[in-house]
Amino acid sequence: MPSAIVRPALIALSMTLAAACSTSGGVTPTSAVSSPAQANQTIFSNAFFPDTPKITNPYLPYIPGTEYIIHGKVNKQPEKEVQFVGFTTRKIAGVKCTIVHDRVWVNNILEERTEDYYAQDFYGNVWYFGESETSFHPRRHKDSWLAGVHGASPGIMMEAEPRVGDQYYQEHAPKAHAEDQARILTLTTNVHTPFGNFFGNVLETDEFSKFEPGVRSHKYYEPGYGEMEEHVVRGGPEILKLTGVVVKKR
């Protein structure tokens, strides 16, 4: 296992990975590339990932059996979201990924059911390898995609060592209209949720996509817990807050 933390070359790396995905679904190493966000460089390879997936990044600790319960409003209607970190895995682009099952209800009507696929590399970076979605409402529809298929490549969902000003692709699947990006605004803000109030250590991101130019959202992450709040600051109104965490046994 590598001993030093290597922070990914973010924007340029995410764009380059599409060319590295083979027709068989594997990812081959790419040459080192630089990023406008940072001077550090790295090489992506599925050899950077353990055979047994574990996601322990403090800002996004997806531990199997953990269920996150989220409540809020979208267009003044009550919304509920439940994310469950499953016990099974799926191999995507040569990497074993943790499956997070996500369900969304609006006005107590199920509108979306999704499987999201994540993996953490040896250095602590959490990568997003795609999603399989079933949507029951046109407003929520977003094409499914998998890294290594139709030119799609994984993106960074959370860095091992986030720094203010870092900007990166969270997904790169142009054919699925999935090119979300994030920029780190601060590591020291506060957040207030029904689950708890947290002060001084909260990471805040600004998220956006060229496919939704009129929409921007801010997300807040507390170390040890993960995402606490999502607030659509432009193109909303929508706000979601963590209300509970349940740990289930296999």
N, C-alpha and C positions, 0 to 999 in steps of 0.2 A: 504494500500500500504506500502511495506517495506520502511523504511526511510533511511537506509544506503546502500551505493553502495557495492555490492558484486561482485568481479571479478571472472569469471568462472575458474574452474580448467581445463586448456585448453586441452593439448594433451590427458591425461588420461581420462578426462571427455568425450571428443568426441569419444574416442574408446569405452567407457563404455555404451554410449547412445544406441548403436545398440541393446544391450540386453534389454533395457528398452522399446523399441517400441513394442506395443502389436499387435496382429493380426488384431485388429479392427482399427488400425491407431492411437490410442492414445499413449501418452507417460506417463509412470508411474514414480514416483520419484525414483531416484537412491541414494545409499549411498554416502556420501562425499568421494571424492578421491583427492589425491594430484597430482601435476603436476611438471615435471622437470622445467617448466618455472617460477613457482612461488610457494610460500608457502601457499598462500590463498586457501581456500576451499569453495565449494558451492555444492548445490544439484539442479539438473535440475528437473523441474516440469512444466507442462503446466499452473499451477496456478501462475507462475511467469510472465505471460503475460496478458496484459489488454484485455478486451472484444473488445474495439475499438482500432485497431492498429494505432500507430503513430511512425514514425521513425524520430527522431530529433537528433540523435547522430551527433555532429558537423562535424565529419569526413565523415559521410555518411548520409546526410539529405535527405531521400527519401520522399519528400512532394508531395502528389497527385496533378497531373496536370503539374508537372515539366518535361520538355523534355531536355535531354542533347544531344548535337550534337558533334560528335567526328570525326576527320579526321586523316589520316595517310597513311602509306604505309606498305604493306606486300609483301615480295619478289619483291620489287621495283614496285609493282602495287598499284594504288590509292585505298584506302579503306575508307569507310564511315560507321559509326555506329550511330544509333539513339536509345537512351534509353528513354522510356516514363513511368513515374510513374502513374499507373492507379488509377481510383477512386473506383474500385471494389476490393473485397478481396476473398481469398480462404482459407477454413479451412483445415489445414494439421496437422496431429498428435495432434489434439485437440486445435490448435492455429490458430487464424485468422491472415493470412499473407497478406501483401501488395504485389501486383503483379506489377512487372517491365517488360514492353514489350521491347524486344531488337531485333533490326534488323540490319543486316550487309550486305553491298554491296561491292563487289570488281570489279573494272572496270565497275561500274554502273550496275552490275548484282547482284540481290539479292541471297545471298548464305546461309543465316541463319535467322531463325525467332524463337525466344525463349521467353518463359515466365519464369521469375525467381521469387522465393517466399522468402520474408524476413519478419522478425518480430523483434521488439525491446522489450526486457523485461523491467520490472519495474526499473531496475538498470541502463539502458542505453546501454546494450550490444546488438548489432545487430546480429541476427542469420540467417543462410541460410538454408531454408527448402527444397530446391530442384529446379528442372527445368523441363520444358516440351519443347522439342526442335523439330523443323522441319528444317532439313538441306537439302540444294540443291547442296552440293558439298562434296565429300568424305573426302577431306582434313580437313573439319571443323567438321566432325561428332563426336558427343559425346553423349553417351547414356543418355536418360532422367532418372530422379530418383526423388522420393519423400520420405521424412522422414516418417518412420513408415511402409514402404513397402519394402519387400525383405531384411529386416535387415538394411536398411539405417537409418541414424540418422542425425539430424541437426548439423551444425558446426557454428563456430563463424566467422562472416565476419568483424566485427569491435568491439573492446573492448570499454567499457565505460571509462576506464582509461588506455590507452595503455602505455606500458613502453618498453624502448629499451631492446631487448633480448627476449621478449615474443615470444613464438612460439606456433602455434595452428593449428588444422584442421579446414579448412573452409567448408569441406564437408566430409562425411564418407559413401560412397556407393560403396563398393568393387565390387559388381556384375555389377555396371554400369561403372566401371573403373573411379570412381570419388573420389579421395582422395587428393585434393589440400591442401597444407599447406602454411602458411605464417609466416615469422619472421620479427619483427620490427627492422629496422636498425637504424633509427634516427627519432626524432621529430622536428628537427631544420634545415632542409635543405631548398633549394630553388627550384623553378620550373618555367620554362618559357614556356608559351603556347600562341597561338593566342588569347585566351580568356583573358589572363592577365598574369603578372609576379608577383610572390609571393615570399617573402623573410623571412626566419628565423623560420617559424612556420609549415613547410610542413612535414607531416609524410611519411616516405619511408619504403616500405616493400619489402622483397625478397620472391618470390612465386615459388613453385616447387611441383612436384608430382612424386611418384615412378612409375607411369604409363607412364611418359614422362621424363626419367632420363637425357636426353640430353637437356632439356629445362629449362631455368630459366628466370623469368621476374621481373622487379622492377616496383612498382606502387607508385604513389605520390598523397597524399590527403591533400587538404587545408581546414582548419576549416571554416565552413559556406558554403562551396561549394561542397565538396566531392572529388571524383577521378578526377585528372587533367591530368594525363599522365600514360601510360603503355609503358614500353620499354623492349622488349625481349633482354636480354643481352647475352643469350646463346641459340643457336638453332633457331635463327631468320633468316634474319633480319625482325623485325617488330617494329614499333613505332606508337603510337596513342596519340593524344593530344586533349584536350577539346577546341572546337572552338566557342561554343555558348550555352546559356541556355535560354529556352523559357518557360514561365509560361502560361498555358492554363486554362480556366475556364471550369467547368463541362458542 
